Amino acid sequence: MATTCPNKEKNLAACSCTYDCAKKGLCCECVAYHRAKQQIPGCFFSEAGEATYDRSAAAFCVDYRVC
């Protein structure tokens, strides 16, 4: 359930995630959601990596060529 956040507008201005969801701009909720699913939020990916919508750790490693 999305809550209010005093930083939402500031967060939205810096958010690079293109997926439309109720957690957009609510970084704490977004991080908690993805962590519970053993995923990485879209804002951690490059533009090309984020566009795949694959939030797995494996996709993150491929995106940054670190694994």
Stockholm file with secondary structure:
# STOCKHOLM 1.0

chainA/1-67         MATTCPNKEKNLAACSCTYDCAKKGLCCECVAYHRAKQQIPGCFFSEAGEATYDRSAAAFCVDYRVC
#=GR chainA/1-67 SS CCCCCTTHHHHHHHCCCCCCCTTTTCHHHHHHHHHHTTCCCGGGSCHHHHTTTCCSHHHHHHHHTCC
#=GC SS_cons        CCCCCTTHHHHHHHCCCCCCCTTTTCHHHHHHHHHHTTCCCGGGSCHHHHTTTCCSHHHHHHHHTCC
//
